[in-house]
Amino acid sequence: MYHVVIGIDDDTEHALACVEEVAKLPGEPGEKEVTLIHSFTDNPTGASATQIQSVREASEFLEDRGVEYDVNESSGDPADVILEFAEEEDADLIVTAGRKRSPAGKALFGSVTQTVILNSDRPVMVTGSTKRKR
């Protein structure tokens, strides 16, 4: 069994792109263990990660395909949370979704994906977004 850590933000299309790619990885669904991580940077309502639509839809996708998963919620810088969790759990792979940003946007706001790629000591898969019909 291998352990995949997926960073999930509020973007449902990105979350679904990540879980779709994980489902396509070699091996049977029972050979994969997935942790969906959502890090709150601001949570004034005290919401739980399982209340976030992107997390719910990613969970449903994995469940429908028989992939074992759990949800981890945290607060703080999302890149740091993903990297620390992957290290602590000795994950085999980190999956995150890329975003289209201008060079100025990247310089001003940084990128969770970029930080994870540059600071991870394990493989990182970057997905795009899906354009699903609902």
N, C-alpha and C positions, 0 to 999 in steps of 0.2 A: 504494500500500500504506500502511496505517496501523498504527501500533504501539500496542498496548494492554499496560499493565502491571497485573498482578493480584496483590494481596497475598494470600497463602495462609497461613492459620494451621493448627492441628491439627484443625479442625472440617471433616469431609468434606462435610457438607451445605452449609455455607457455600461451600466451594470449588466444589462442583458448581453451586450457584446462580450463582456468578460466571461460570464458563465457559459455562453455558447461555445467559446473557444476552449474552455476547460472541459466541457462535455465531449469535445472532439479529440481530446488528447488520447493517445493510445491506451488500451486497457479497458477492462470492463468497468461499469459504474461503481461496483463494489470495491474496486482497487484504488479509488480516489477518496481522499478526505479533504473537504474544503472548509476553510474558515472565511466567512464574510466579515470584514472589519469596517465599521463606520465610526469615524472619529468626529465628535461634535466640537466645532470651534466656538459655537454660540448656541446655547440651548436654554433659553429663558423659560420655556414651558415645561421643561423636565421630561421631554419625550424620550422614549426608548428607541433603540435602533430598529426594533421590529415594527415600529409604527411608521417608519420612513418607507414611502412607496417603492423606491428603488431597491431597498433591502427586501421588502416583501416579495416583489416580483422576481428577484434573483433567487430567493429561497424557494418560491413555487416552481421555478424552472428546474432547479436542481432536484427538488423532491419528485417532480413528475418523471424525471429520468433515473431515479433510484440512486442518486449520488448522495453520499453521507455528507452532511454539512452542519456547521454550527455558526452562530452569530456572536460576534464580539463587539462590544461598544466601549468607547473610550472618549476622552476629551484631550485636546491638545493639538499640536501640529500633526496633520494627517501623515505626512511622510515619516516623521519620527515614530509615530505609533505603529505604522506598518512595518518599518524596519526593525524596531525593537521586538514586536510580536513574532515576526518571522525568525529572528535570532533565538528568542526564548524557546520557541516551539520547534526549532530546527526544521523549518519548512523546506521543502524541496524546490518550490517555485513560488514567485510572487507574480501576481497578475494585476495590472492596472490599466486604465483606459487613458489614452492620449487625448488631448484637446487641441484644437486649432487655435493658435494664438499668434499675434503679430510679434516680430522681434522685440518691439518696444514693450508689449504686454508681458513677454517672458522676462525681460530685464526688470520691469517694475514690480511684477507680482510673483515671480518665481513659478515653479511648476512642481507639483507633488511628484508627477511621473519622472521628471528630470532628476529630482533629488533622490528618489528611490533608485533609479538606474545608476547614478553616480556613486551612491553610498552603499549599495547592497553587495554582500559577499556571496550571493547565490543568484541563480538565473532569474531574470525578470522578463515577462512577456507583456508587451504593450499592444492593446487592441484599439481599434477605432470605435465608431458607434455603428449601431445597426439602424436600418430604416425599415422598421416592421410595420405591417398593416395591422391595425387594431380592429 
